[in-house]
Amino acid sequence: MKYEPKVSIIIPVYNGSNFLAEAVDAALAQTYKNCEILVVNDGSTDDGASEKIALSYGDKVRYYLKENGGVS
């Protein structure tokens, strides 16, 4: 039996709706399939554009919204 650990792909976004779909699509295109994709919205002020894109992927992506934390 081949051991295939789960890999988490975490995509942080802050007003990055112009690039979010491209990032999620790239994560979904990976050949390693035992992975989860998490989009963490750091309080974007883009009128919900980032959230709408993330949620459009349905159960392929887990979406989290948090208050803006500033520079990491």
MOPAC internal coordinates of N, CA, C and O (Angstrom, degrees):
PM7 1SCF
backbone

  N    0.0000 0     0.00 0     0.00 0    0    0    0
  C    1.4603 1     0.00 0     0.00 0    1    0    0
  C    1.5317 1   109.52 1     0.00 0    2    1    0
  O    1.2310 1   120.69 1   -50.22 1    3    2    1
  N    1.3004 1   116.28 1   129.78 1    3    2    1
  C    1.4549 1   121.78 1  -178.70 1    5    3    2
  C    1.5261 1   110.04 1   -86.07 1    6    5    3
  O    1.2310 1   120.72 1   -50.95 1    7    6    5
  N    1.3272 1   116.22 1   129.05 1    7    6    5
  C    1.4661 1   121.74 1   178.63 1    9    7    6
  C    1.5248 1   109.38 1   -83.92 1   10    9    7
  O    1.2310 1   120.52 1   -58.88 1   11   10    9
  N    1.3172 1   116.61 1   121.12 1   11   10    9
  C    1.4583 1   122.00 1   179.18 1   13   11   10
  C    1.5219 1   109.42 1  -127.69 1   14   13   11
  O    1.2310 1   120.47 1   -87.20 1   15   14   13
  N    1.3320 1   116.70 1    92.80 1   15   14   13
  C    1.4668 1   119.57 1  -178.58 1   17   15   14
  C    1.5248 1   111.73 1   -65.01 1   18   17   15
  O    1.2310 1   121.18 1   -28.05 1   19   18   17
  N    1.3138 1   115.35 1   151.95 1   19   18   17
  C    1.4714 1   120.13 1   177.28 1   21   19   18
  C    1.5245 1   109.27 1   -75.79 1   22   21   19
  O    1.2310 1   121.31 1   -45.60 1   23   22   21
  N    1.3091 1   115.09 1   134.40 1   23   22   21
  C    1.4520 1   122.52 1   178.50 1   25   23   22
  C    1.5248 1   108.05 1  -110.31 1   26   25   23
  O    1.2310 1   120.62 1   -47.11 1   27   26   25
  N    1.3253 1   116.42 1   132.89 1   27   26   25
  C    1.4594 1   121.45 1   176.48 1   29   27   26
  C    1.5235 1   109.37 1  -100.05 1   30   29   27
  O    1.2310 1   121.01 1   -55.14 1   31   30   29
  N    1.3136 1   115.67 1   124.86 1   31   30   29
  C    1.4656 1   121.59 1   175.09 1   33   31   30
  C    1.5211 1   105.76 1  -103.50 1   34   33   31
  O    1.2310 1   120.83 1   -66.94 1   35   34   33
  N    1.3218 1   116.01 1   113.06 1   35   34   33
  C    1.4594 1   121.14 1  -176.04 1   37   35   34
  C    1.5243 1   108.18 1  -107.13 1   38   37   35
  O    1.2310 1   121.41 1   -56.94 1   39   38   37
  N    1.3232 1   114.90 1   123.06 1   39   38   37
  C    1.4601 1   121.27 1  -178.97 1   41   39   38
  C    1.5319 1   108.06 1  -115.29 1   42   41   39
  O    1.2310 1   120.08 1   -79.02 1   43   42   41
  N    1.3429 1   117.46 1   100.98 1   43   42   41
  C    1.4646 1   118.91 1   175.10 1   45   43   42
  C    1.5311 1   108.96 1   -78.82 1   46   45   43
  O    1.2310 1   120.44 1   -34.95 1   47   46   45
  N    1.3134 1   116.77 1   145.05 1   47   46   45
  C    1.4620 1   119.67 1   179.76 1   49   47   46
  C    1.5235 1   109.62 1  -142.34 1   50   49   47
  O    1.2310 1   121.18 1   -42.72 1   51   50   49
  N    1.3144 1   115.35 1   137.28 1   51   50   49
  C    1.4570 1   122.95 1   171.66 1   53   51   50
  C    1.5227 1   106.48 1  -140.02 1   54   53   51
  O    1.2310 1   120.62 1   -72.77 1   55   54   53
  N    1.3032 1   116.43 1   107.23 1   55   54   53
  C    1.4671 1   122.64 1  -177.87 1   57   55   54
  C    1.5311 1   111.23 1    51.79 1   58   57   55
  O    1.2310 1   120.97 1  -139.46 1   59   58   57
  N    1.3165 1   115.75 1    40.54 1   59   58   57
  C    1.4593 1   120.49 1  -178.54 1   61   59   58
  C    1.5068 1   113.23 1  -112.01 1   62   61   59
  O    1.2310 1   120.12 1  -148.06 1   63   62   61
  N    1.3135 1   117.38 1    31.94 1   63   62   61
  C    1.4629 1   120.18 1  -176.39 1   65   63   62
  C    1.5260 1   112.32 1   -60.50 1   66   65   63
  O    1.2310 1   120.09 1   154.86 1   67   66   65
  N    1.3271 1   117.43 1   -25.14 1   67   66   65
  C    1.4702 1   120.00 1   178.89 1   69   67   66
  C    1.5206 1   112.33 1   -66.30 1   70   69   67
  O    1.2310 1   120.06 1   157.56 1   71   70   69
  N    1.3321 1   117.49 1   -22.44 1   71   70   69
  C    1.4566 1   121.43 1  -175.10 1   73   71   70
  C    1.5216 1   113.65 1  -119.46 1   74   73   71
  O    1.2310 1   119.87 1   172.35 1   75   74   73
  N    1.3146 1   117.85 1    -7.65 1   75   74   73
  C    1.4604 1   121.06 1  -173.02 1   77   75   74
  C    1.5232 1   112.77 1   -64.56 1   78   77   75
  O    1.2310 1   119.43 1   133.88 1   79   78   77
  N    1.3003 1   118.69 1   -46.12 1   79   78   77
  C    1.4716 1   120.77 1  -179.06 1   81   79   78
  C    1.5270 1   110.23 1   -61.16 1   82   81   79
  O    1.2310 1   120.35 1   139.29 1   83   82   81
  N    1.3168 1   116.93 1   -40.71 1   83   82   81
  C    1.4651 1   120.55 1   178.56 1   85   83   82
  C    1.5341 1   111.11 1   -62.32 1   86   85   83
  O    1.2310 1   120.68 1   138.73 1   87   86   85
  N    1.3297 1   116.30 1   -41.27 1   87   86   85
  C    1.4701 1   120.43 1   179.59 1   89   87   86
  C    1.5310 1   111.13 1   -66.55 1   90   89   87
  O    1.2310 1   120.22 1   135.80 1   91   90   89
  N    1.3270 1   117.18 1   -44.20 1   91   90   89
  C    1.4673 1   120.54 1   179.22 1   93   91   90
  C    1.5230 1   110.38 1   -66.20 1   94   93   91
  O    1.2310 1   120.09 1   137.09 1   95   94   93
  N    1.3141 1   117.42 1   -42.91 1   95   94   93
  C    1.4674 1   120.39 1   178.30 1   97   95   94
  C    1.5261 1   111.18 1   -59.91 1   98   97   95
  O    1.2310 1   120.26 1   139.52 1   99   98   97
  N    1.3261 1   117.11 1   -40.48 1   99   98   97
  C    1.4700 1   120.87 1   178.43 1  101   99   98
  C    1.5259 1   110.43 1   -64.52 1  102  101   99
  O    1.2310 1   120.11 1   140.42 1  103  102  101
  N    1.3216 1   117.39 1   -39.58 1  103  102  101
  C    1.4643 1   120.59 1   178.23 1  105  103  102
  C    1.5266 1   110.51 1   -65.83 1  106  105  103
  O    1.2310 1   120.21 1   138.77 1  107  106  105
  N    1.3166 1   117.20 1   -41.23 1  107  106  105
  C    1.4593 1   121.05 1   179.62 1  109  107  106
  C    1.5259 1   112.27 1   -68.35 1  110  109  107
  O    1.2310 1   120.07 1   155.80 1  111  110  109
  N    1.3196 1   117.48 1   -24.20 1  111  110  109
  C    1.4589 1   121.86 1  -177.63 1  113  111  110
  C    1.5277 1   113.54 1   -83.15 1  114  113  111
  O    1.2310 1   120.16 1   176.55 1  115  114  113
  N    1.3124 1   117.30 1    -3.45 1  115  114  113
  C    1.4644 1   119.91 1  -179.58 1  117  115  114
  C    1.5285 1   110.17 1   -61.39 1  118  117  115
  O    1.2310 1   120.78 1   -34.34 1  119  118  117
  N    1.3156 1   116.12 1   145.66 1  119  118  117
  C    1.4608 1   119.90 1  -179.02 1  121  119  118
  C    1.5234 1   111.89 1   -78.86 1  122  121  119
  O    1.2310 1   119.85 1   155.15 1  123  122  121
  N    1.3236 1   117.88 1   -24.85 1  123  122  121
  C    1.4641 1   121.43 1   176.16 1  125  123  122
  C    1.5212 1   107.34 1   -76.84 1  126  125  123
  O    1.2310 1   119.80 1   -59.41 1  127  126  125
  N    1.3018 1   117.99 1   120.59 1  127  126  125
  C    1.4679 1   120.82 1  -169.49 1  129  127  126
  C    1.5216 1   115.96 1   -97.33 1  130  129  127
  O    1.2310 1   119.42 1   164.25 1  131  130  129
  N    1.3347 1   118.71 1   -15.75 1  131  130  129
  C    1.4637 1   118.90 1  -179.12 1  133  131  130
  C    1.5360 1   109.27 1   -86.37 1  134  133  131
  O    1.2310 1   121.49 1  -109.88 1  135  134  133
  N    1.3351 1   114.76 1    70.12 1  135  134  133
  C    1.4567 1   118.95 1  -179.41 1  137  135  134
  C    1.5249 1   110.37 1  -138.70 1  138  137  135
  O    1.2310 1   122.06 1   -19.37 1  139  138  137
  N    1.3124 1   113.65 1   160.63 1  139  138  137
  C    1.4617 1   121.51 1   174.54 1  141  139  138
  C    1.5221 1   106.79 1  -123.39 1  142  141  139
  O    1.2310 1   121.01 1   -32.54 1  143  142  141
  N    1.3162 1   115.67 1   147.46 1  143  142  141
  C    1.4588 1   120.86 1  -179.75 1  145  143  142
  C    1.5190 1   108.10 1  -116.23 1  146  145  143
  O    1.2310 1   121.41 1   -57.18 1  147  146  145
  N    1.3280 1   114.90 1   122.82 1  147  146  145
  C    1.4583 1   121.59 1  -179.90 1  149  147  146
  C    1.5237 1   108.27 1  -116.09 1  150  149  147
  O    1.2310 1   120.41 1   -54.03 1  151  150  149
  N    1.3151 1   116.81 1   125.97 1  151  150  149
  C    1.4604 1   121.51 1   173.96 1  153  151  150
  C    1.5205 1   106.38 1  -107.61 1  154  153  151
  O    1.2310 1   121.16 1   -57.53 1  155  154  153
  N    1.3342 1   115.40 1   122.47 1  155  154  153
  C    1.4615 1   121.05 1  -179.79 1  157  155  154
  C    1.5215 1   108.10 1  -113.41 1  158  157  155
  O    1.2310 1   121.07 1   -69.01 1  159  158  157
  N    1.3136 1   115.56 1   110.99 1  159  158  157
  C    1.4570 1   122.65 1   179.82 1  161  159  158
  C    1.5276 1   108.00 1   -87.66 1  162  161  159
  O    1.2310 1   120.76 1   -64.43 1  163  162  161
  N    1.3291 1   116.15 1   115.57 1  163  162  161
  C    1.4622 1   122.21 1  -176.94 1  165  163  162
  C    1.5247 1   111.23 1   -90.36 1  166  165  163
  O    1.2310 1   121.24 1  -125.00 1  167  166  165
  N    1.3349 1   115.23 1    55.00 1  167  166  165
  C    1.4560 1   120.55 1   175.01 1  169  167  166
  C    1.5163 1   114.43 1    71.07 1  170  169  167
  O    1.2310 1   120.11 1  -139.56 1  171  170  169
  N    1.3284 1   117.39 1    40.44 1  171  170  169
  C    1.4644 1   121.14 1   179.39 1  173  171  170
  C    1.5186 1   111.63 1   -54.89 1  174  173  171
  O    1.2310 1   121.42 1   -32.64 1  175  174  173
  N    1.3290 1   114.89 1   147.36 1  175  174  173
  C    1.4621 1   121.42 1   177.25 1  177  175  174
  C    1.5312 1   109.13 1  -116.40 1  178  177  175
  O    1.2310 1   121.26 1  -133.13 1  179  178  177
  N    1.3308 1   115.19 1    46.87 1  179  178  177
  C    1.4702 1   121.22 1  -176.49 1  181  179  178
  C    1.5243 1   111.90 1  -108.84 1  182  181  179
  O    1.2310 1   120.86 1  -148.98 1  183  182  181
  N    1.3297 1   115.97 1    31.02 1  183  182  181
  C    1.4702 1   122.45 1   178.07 1  185  183  182
  C    1.5233 1   113.09 1    56.83 1  186  185  183
  O    1.2310 1   120.50 1  -146.17 1  187  186  185
  N    1.3187 1   116.66 1    33.83 1  187  186  185
  C    1.4573 1   121.33 1   175.40 1  189  187  186
  C    1.5155 1   115.37 1    84.60 1  190  189  187
  O    1.2310 1   119.52 1  -174.23 1  191  190  189
  N    1.3308 1   118.52 1     5.77 1  191  190  189
  C    1.4633 1   121.02 1  -176.90 1  193  191  190
  C    1.5270 1   111.92 1   -63.25 1  194  193  191
  O    1.2310 1   119.67 1   135.87 1  195  194  193
  N    1.3222 1   118.24 1   -44.13 1  195  194  193
  C    1.4716 1   120.92 1   179.85 1  197  195  194
  C    1.5219 1   110.65 1   -64.66 1  198  197  195
  O    1.2310 1   120.72 1   137.24 1  199  198  197
  N    1.3213 1   116.23 1   -42.76 1  199  198  197
  C    1.4613 1   120.57 1   179.25 1  201  199  198
  C    1.5297 1   111.09 1   -62.17 1  202  201  199
  O    1.2310 1   120.35 1   135.61 1  203  202  201
  N    1.3041 1   116.94 1   -44.39 1  203  202  201
  C    1.4664 1   121.42 1  -179.53 1  205  203  202
  C    1.5276 1   111.19 1   -59.78 1  206  205  203
  O    1.2310 1   120.69 1   136.55 1  207  206  205
  N    1.3197 1   116.28 1   -43.45 1  207  206  205
  C    1.4647 1   120.05 1   179.18 1  209  207  206
  C    1.5180 1   110.62 1   -64.07 1  210  209  207
  O    1.2310 1   120.19 1   131.54 1  211  210  209
  N    1.3267 1   117.23 1   -48.46 1  211  210  209
  C    1.4704 1   120.76 1  -178.71 1  213  211  210
  C    1.5263 1   111.05 1   -60.34 1  214  213  211
  O    1.2310 1   120.46 1   135.81 1  215  214  213
  N    1.3099 1   116.73 1   -44.19 1  215  214  213
  C    1.4688 1   120.32 1  -177.78 1  217  215  214
  C    1.5298 1   112.21 1   -71.23 1  218  217  215
  O    1.2310 1   119.96 1   159.91 1  219  218  217
  N    1.3252 1   117.68 1   -20.09 1  219  218  217
  C    1.4614 1   120.00 1  -179.87 1  221  219  218
  C    1.5323 1   112.26 1   -67.69 1  222  221  219
  O    1.2310 1   119.92 1   165.64 1  223  222  221
  N    1.3198 1   117.76 1   -14.36 1  223  222  221
  C    1.4644 1   121.32 1   179.52 1  225  223  222
  C    1.5241 1   112.42 1   -87.27 1  226  225  223
  O    1.2310 1   120.28 1   179.59 1  227  226  225
  N    1.3078 1   117.07 1    -0.41 1  227  226  225
  C    1.4677 1   120.77 1   176.90 1  229  227  226
  C    1.5177 1   112.40 1    59.91 1  230  229  227
  O    1.2310 1   120.80 1    44.93 1  231  230  229
  N    1.3275 1   116.08 1  -135.07 1  231  230  229
  C    1.4656 1   119.95 1  -174.64 1  233  231  230
  C    1.5280 1   113.00 1   -81.21 1  234  233  231
  O    1.2310 1   119.52 1  -174.98 1  235  234  233
  N    1.3141 1   118.52 1     5.02 1  235  234  233
  C    1.4708 1   121.20 1   176.15 1  237  235  234
  C    1.5260 1   111.56 1   -76.97 1  238  237  235
  O    1.2310 1   120.84 1   160.90 1  239  238  237
  N    1.3450 1   115.99 1   -19.10 1  239  238  237
  C    1.4582 1   122.32 1  -175.79 1  241  239  238
  C    1.5184 1   109.19 1  -132.88 1  242  241  239
  O    1.2310 1   120.84 1   -41.86 1  243  242  241
  N    1.3262 1   116.00 1   138.14 1  243  242  241
  C    1.4675 1   120.24 1   170.98 1  245  243  242
  C    1.5244 1   106.78 1   -98.01 1  246  245  243
  O    1.2310 1   121.00 1   -50.39 1  247  246  245
  N    1.3134 1   115.70 1   129.61 1  247  246  245
  C    1.4629 1   121.48 1  -175.37 1  249  247  246
  C    1.5179 1   110.43 1  -112.82 1  250  249  247
  O    1.2310 1   121.15 1   -47.10 1  251  250  249
  N    1.3194 1   115.41 1   132.90 1  251  250  249
  C    1.4684 1   121.60 1   177.77 1  253  251  250
  C    1.5304 1   108.42 1  -129.63 1  254  253  251
  O    1.2310 1   121.05 1   -41.51 1  255  254  253
  N    1.3182 1   115.61 1   138.49 1  255  254  253
  C    1.4623 1   122.51 1   175.94 1  257  255  254
  C    1.5121 1   108.09 1  -116.86 1  258  257  255
  O    1.2310 1   120.94 1   -49.14 1  259  258  257
  N    1.3214 1   115.81 1   130.86 1  259  258  257
  C    1.4612 1   120.51 1   176.75 1  261  259  258
  C    1.5179 1   109.10 1  -134.35 1  262  261  259
  O    1.2310 1   121.07 1   -18.34 1  263  262  261
  N    1.3182 1   115.56 1   161.66 1  263  262  261
  C    1.4472 1   121.16 1   175.36 1  265  263  262
  C    1.5184 1   108.60 1   -65.54 1  266  265  263
  O    1.2310 1   120.62 1   -34.72 1  267  266  265
  N    1.3310 1   116.43 1   145.28 1  267  266  265
  C    1.4654 1   119.97 1  -178.67 1  269  267  266
  C    1.5195 1   110.96 1   -57.65 1  270  269  267
  O    1.2310 1   121.17 1   -51.00 1  271  270  269
  N    1.3259 1   115.36 1   129.00 1  271  270  269
  C    1.4555 1   121.41 1  -178.21 1  273  271  270
  C    1.5151 1   113.26 1  -100.94 1  274  273  271
  O    1.2310 1   119.93 1  -179.28 1  275  274  273
  N    1.3221 1   117.74 1     0.72 1  275  274  273
  C    1.4469 1   120.29 1  -178.35 1  277  275  274
  C    1.5198 1   111.83 1    78.34 1  278  277  275
  O    1.2310 1   121.01 1    14.49 1  279  278  277
  N    1.3176 1   115.67 1  -165.51 1  279  278  277
  C    1.4638 1   121.35 1  -178.64 1  281  279  278
  C    1.5206 1   109.48 1   -66.22 1  282  281  279
  O    1.2310 1   120.98 1   -44.51 1  283  282  281
  N    1.3259 1   115.74 1   135.49 1  283  282  281
  C    1.4774 1   118.40 1  -179.11 1  285  283  282
  C    1.5108 1   111.67 1   -81.96 1  286  285  283
  O    1.2310 1   120.10 1   180.00 1  287  286  285

